[in-house]
Every structure is written in C-alpha cells, then in structure tokens.
Amino acid sequence: MLTNKFNMKDLGVVDVIIGIKIYKTSNELVLSQYYYAEKIIDKFSKGDNSTTKTSIDISVLLSKR
C-alpha cells in the first residue's frame, strides 16, 4: 500500500537509525545509544578521552539535599 503512494526502495537491514544502533539477537532487538554518544564525545572533546584528577575535600559530608 505504501509503495503505491510513495517512491520507495529497499535499503536492506537497518543497522543505525537516528543515531541508535540496532542489534538483533536470537530472541530480541537491542537498541543502543553508544554509537550516538561516541559521536558526540568525539565532536566536543576532539578525541581527548583521558582521565584527569579533580581535587575534592574529603572532610565535606555530601547529602541528597
């Protein structure tokens, strides 16, 4: 029905759509945003994914409020 109204072509099995990676296992589909997050990190950090030390006063008590 859709092909009668729209010009369409089959691009095969979907792998990534709108930044979401799709994996198919034997009994489920898994959606992962790892691919999208990795692209964002690369874009803004210019590939520098190294860790850094941050000083913190360990005598300060942290609470939810």
C-alpha positions as CSV (number, residue, x, y, z in Angstrom):
1,M,0.0,0.0,0.0
2,L,2.8,2.5,0.8
3,T,4.7,1.8,-2.4
4,N,1.6,2.8,-4.3
5,K,1.6,6.3,-2.7
6,F,5.3,6.9,-2.2
7,N,8.5,6.4,-4.2
8,M,10.4,3.8,-2.1
9,K,13.3,1.5,-2.3
10,D,14.7,-1.3,0.0
11,L,17.9,-0.3,1.7
12,G,18.3,-3.7,3.4
13,V,18.5,-4.5,7.1
14,V,18.7,-1.4,9.3
15,D,21.9,-1.0,11.3
16,V,21.8,2.6,12.7
17,I,18.9,5.0,12.6
18,I,18.8,8.5,14.1
19,G,22.0,7.6,16.0
20,I,20.6,4.5,17.6
21,K,22.5,1.2,16.8
22,I,20.2,-1.8,16.4
23,Y,21.4,-5.3,17.2
24,K,19.3,-8.5,16.7
25,T,19.8,-11.4,18.9
26,S,18.1,-14.8,18.7
27,N,15.0,-13.6,20.6
28,E,15.1,-9.8,20.9
29,L,16.1,-6.5,19.4
30,V,18.6,-4.4,21.3
31,L,18.7,-0.6,20.9
32,S,22.0,1.2,21.9
33,Q,22.8,4.9,22.1
34,Y,26.5,4.1,22.4
35,Y,27.1,5.0,18.7
36,Y,25.4,8.4,19.2
37,A,27.2,9.1,22.5
38,E,30.6,8.2,21.0
39,K,30.0,10.6,18.1
40,I,29.0,13.5,20.5
41,I,32.1,12.8,22.7
42,D,34.4,12.8,19.7
43,K,32.8,16.0,18.3
44,F,33.3,18.0,21.5
45,S,36.4,16.5,23.1
46,K,38.4,16.3,19.9
47,G,39.3,12.7,20.7
48,D,40.8,13.5,24.2
49,N,39.2,10.9,26.4
50,S,41.9,10.8,29.0
51,T,41.1,10.9,32.7
52,T,42.1,13.8,35.0
53,K,42.4,14.3,38.7
54,T,40.0,16.5,40.4
55,S,40.7,17.7,43.9
56,I,38.0,17.3,46.5
57,D,37.8,18.0,50.2
58,I,37.1,14.6,51.7
59,S,36.0,16.1,55.1
60,V,32.9,17.5,53.5
61,L,29.8,15.4,54.0
62,L,27.6,15.0,50.9
63,S,23.9,14.6,51.1
64,K,20.9,14.4,48.7
65,R,19.7,17.8,49.6
